[in-house]
Amino acid sequence: MTDRPVTEDKAYAYITRSGAQPRQLLVFEHADEDAGVQVPKGTIEDGEDPREAVVREVREESGLTEFASIRPLSTDVWDHHEKPKAYRRHFFHLVVDVECDEWRHTVTGNGEDNGVVYSYFWVHPGACSLARDMDDYIGRISD
């Protein structure tokens, strides 16, 4: 009998800047250099739906609080490459009206990254590889 991996629900945010041409995707570098370039994401809490979770995670991880739109893109199951677990990943496209090109934000909330500083900046989608296959649905972003 094979043990099934534990499955955690996660919400992922592809955030683009309103009116930017060509399109720009918000990414961050984690304080741990081995973590790679990422998009805001995190665990969906008990009783929380994926849309609520993505808004909360973006607020906690980036400081952004206002969104011109929030649209679901895809849901899949991704097997973790280093741990006996899987993630049910819920991807969303959020559009923001932000003029700042880069900033640093101290993560808030109850997660393990609370107090960690993330360095945010904009890239053209596909210009860099995102950690842990986070870029699987970049091609579905549309304004």
C-alpha positions as a Markdown table, in Angstrom:
| # | Residue | x | y | z |
|---|---|---|---|---|
| 1 | Met | 0.0 | 0.0 | 0.0 |
| 2 | Thr | 1.4 | 3.4 | -1.0 |
| 3 | Asp | 1.0 | 6.4 | 1.3 |
| 4 | Arg | -0.8 | 9.3 | -0.4 |
| 5 | Pro | 0.9 | 12.6 | 0.1 |
| 6 | Val | -0.7 | 15.2 | 2.2 |
| 7 | Thr | -2.5 | 17.8 | 0.0 |
| 8 | Glu | -2.5 | 21.5 | 1.1 |
| 9 | Asp | -4.6 | 24.1 | -0.6 |
| 10 | Lys | -2.6 | 27.2 | -1.8 |
| 11 | Ala | -3.6 | 30.4 | -3.5 |
| 12 | Tyr | -1.3 | 32.0 | -6.1 |
| 13 | Ala | -1.4 | 35.6 | -7.4 |
| 14 | Tyr | -0.3 | 36.7 | -10.8 |
| 15 | Ile | -0.4 | 40.5 | -10.4 |
| 16 | Thr | -0.1 | 42.8 | -13.4 |
| 17 | Arg | 0.0 | 46.5 | -13.5 |
| 18 | Ser | -3.0 | 48.3 | -15.0 |
| 19 | Gly | -2.2 | 49.9 | -18.4 |
| 20 | Ala | 1.4 | 48.7 | -18.6 |
| 21 | Gln | 2.5 | 47.9 | -22.1 |
| 22 | Pro | 4.1 | 45.5 | -22.5 |
| 23 | Arg | 2.5 | 43.7 | -19.6 |
| 24 | Gln | 4.4 | 43.5 | -16.3 |
| 25 | Leu | 4.2 | 40.8 | -13.7 |
| 26 | Leu | 4.9 | 41.5 | -10.0 |
| 27 | Val | 7.5 | 39.1 | -8.5 |
| 28 | Phe | 9.7 | 39.1 | -5.4 |
| 29 | Glu | 12.9 | 37.7 | -4.2 |
| 30 | His | 12.8 | 36.0 | -0.9 |
| 31 | Ala | 15.4 | 36.7 | 1.8 |
| 32 | Asp | 16.5 | 33.1 | 1.4 |
| 33 | Glu | 18.3 | 33.1 | -2.0 |
| 34 | Asp | 17.6 | 29.4 | -2.5 |
| 35 | Ala | 13.9 | 30.2 | -2.6 |
| 36 | Gly | 14.2 | 31.8 | -6.1 |
| 37 | Val | 11.9 | 34.4 | -7.7 |
| 38 | Gln | 8.3 | 33.9 | -6.7 |
| 39 | Val | 4.8 | 35.4 | -6.9 |
| 40 | Pro | 2.7 | 36.1 | -3.8 |
| 41 | Lys | 1.1 | 32.8 | -2.6 |
| 42 | Gly | 0.2 | 31.0 | 0.5 |
| 43 | Thr | -1.9 | 28.4 | 2.4 |
| 44 | Ile | -5.7 | 28.7 | 2.3 |
| 45 | Glu | -6.9 | 28.7 | 5.9 |
| 46 | Asp | -9.8 | 26.6 | 7.2 |
| 47 | Gly | -13.1 | 28.1 | 6.2 |
| 48 | Glu | -11.5 | 30.4 | 3.7 |
| 49 | Asp | -12.3 | 30.2 | 0.0 |
| 50 | Pro | -9.5 | 30.6 | -2.6 |
| 51 | Arg | -10.4 | 34.1 | -3.6 |
| 52 | Glu | -10.4 | 35.3 | 0.0 |
| 53 | Ala | -7.1 | 33.6 | 0.5 |
| 54 | Val | -5.4 | 35.2 | -2.5 |
| 55 | Val | -6.5 | 38.6 | -1.4 |
| 56 | Arg | -5.3 | 38.0 | 2.2 |
| 57 | Glu | -1.9 | 36.5 | 1.0 |
| 58 | Val | -1.3 | 39.5 | -1.4 |
| 59 | Arg | -2.0 | 41.9 | 1.4 |
| 60 | Glu | 0.2 | 40.1 | 3.9 |
| 61 | Glu | 3.1 | 39.4 | 1.5 |
| 62 | Ser | 3.2 | 42.6 | -0.6 |
| 63 | Gly | 1.2 | 45.3 | 1.2 |
| 64 | Leu | -1.1 | 45.8 | -1.8 |
| 65 | Thr | -4.8 | 46.2 | -0.8 |
| 66 | Glu | -6.7 | 47.5 | -3.8 |
| 67 | Phe | -7.4 | 45.5 | -7.0 |
| 68 | Ala | -9.0 | 46.7 | -10.2 |
| 69 | Ser | -9.9 | 43.0 | -10.9 |
| 70 | Ile | -9.5 | 39.5 | -9.6 |
| 71 | Arg | -10.0 | 36.6 | -11.9 |
| 72 | Pro | -9.5 | 32.9 | -11.3 |
| 73 | Leu | -7.2 | 31.2 | -13.9 |
| 74 | Ser | -6.7 | 27.6 | -13.0 |
| 75 | Thr | -6.6 | 24.9 | -10.3 |
| 76 | Asp | -4.3 | 21.9 | -10.4 |
| 77 | Val | -2.5 | 19.5 | -8.1 |
| 78 | Trp | 1.3 | 19.8 | -7.9 |
| 79 | Asp | 3.5 | 17.2 | -6.2 |
| 80 | His | 6.2 | 18.7 | -4.1 |
| 81 | His | 9.6 | 17.6 | -5.4 |
| 82 | Glu | 11.4 | 17.5 | -2.0 |
| 83 | Lys | 8.6 | 16.6 | 0.5 |
| 84 | Pro | 5.9 | 13.9 | 0.7 |
| 85 | Lys | 3.1 | 16.4 | 0.1 |
| 86 | Ala | 1.1 | 17.9 | -2.8 |
| 87 | Tyr | -0.4 | 21.3 | -3.3 |
| 88 | Arg | -3.9 | 22.0 | -4.7 |
| 89 | Arg | -2.9 | 25.3 | -6.4 |
| 90 | His | -5.5 | 27.9 | -7.1 |
| 91 | Phe | -4.1 | 30.6 | -9.5 |
| 92 | Phe | -5.6 | 34.1 | -9.9 |
| 93 | His | -4.9 | 37.1 | -12.0 |
| 94 | Leu | -5.1 | 40.4 | -10.1 |
| 95 | Val | -4.7 | 43.8 | -11.7 |
| 96 | Val | -3.4 | 46.7 | -9.7 |
| 97 | Asp | -2.9 | 50.4 | -10.3 |
| 98 | Val | 0.6 | 50.9 | -8.8 |
| 99 | Glu | 3.2 | 53.4 | -10.0 |
| 100 | Cys | 6.1 | 52.2 | -7.8 |
| 101 | Asp | 8.6 | 50.1 | -9.7 |
| 102 | Glu | 10.1 | 48.3 | -6.8 |
| 103 | Trp | 9.7 | 48.1 | -3.0 |
| 104 | Arg | 10.4 | 46.0 | 0.0 |
| 105 | His | 7.7 | 44.7 | 2.3 |
| 106 | Thr | 7.9 | 42.9 | 5.7 |
| 107 | Val | 5.5 | 40.0 | 5.6 |
| 108 | Thr | 2.6 | 40.1 | 8.2 |
| 109 | Gly | 0.2 | 37.4 | 9.3 |
| 110 | Asn | 0.5 | 34.1 | 11.1 |
| 111 | Gly | 2.5 | 32.2 | 8.5 |
| 112 | Glu | 6.1 | 31.0 | 8.7 |
| 113 | Asp | 7.3 | 34.0 | 6.7 |
| 114 | Asn | 6.0 | 36.5 | 9.2 |
| 115 | Gly | 8.6 | 39.2 | 9.6 |
| 116 | Val | 10.6 | 38.2 | 6.5 |
| 117 | Val | 11.3 | 41.1 | 4.1 |
| 118 | Tyr | 10.5 | 40.5 | 0.4 |
| 119 | Ser | 11.9 | 42.6 | -2.4 |
| 120 | Tyr | 9.3 | 43.3 | -5.1 |
| 121 | Phe | 9.8 | 44.3 | -8.7 |
| 122 | Trp | 8.1 | 44.1 | -12.1 |
| 123 | Val | 9.2 | 41.8 | -14.9 |
| 124 | His | 7.8 | 40.9 | -18.3 |
| 125 | Pro | 5.9 | 37.6 | -18.0 |
| 126 | Gly | 8.2 | 34.8 | -19.0 |
| 127 | Ala | 11.4 | 36.9 | -18.6 |
| 128 | Cys | 12.5 | 34.8 | -15.6 |
| 129 | Ser | 11.8 | 31.4 | -14.4 |
| 130 | Leu | 9.7 | 31.3 | -11.2 |
| 131 | Ala | 10.4 | 28.8 | -8.4 |
| 132 | Arg | 8.5 | 25.6 | -8.0 |
| 133 | Asp | 6.7 | 25.8 | -11.3 |
| 134 | Met | 4.8 | 28.9 | -10.3 |
| 135 | Asp | 4.8 | 30.1 | -13.9 |
| 136 | Asp | 2.7 | 27.2 | -15.2 |
| 137 | Tyr | -0.3 | 29.5 | -16.0 |
| 138 | Ile | 1.4 | 32.8 | -17.0 |
| 139 | Gly | 0.1 | 32.3 | -20.5 |
| 140 | Arg | -3.5 | 32.6 | -19.3 |
| 141 | Ile | -3.0 | 36.1 | -18.1 |
| 142 | Ser | -5.2 | 38.6 | -20.1 |
| 143 | Asp | -6.4 | 42.1 | -19.4 |
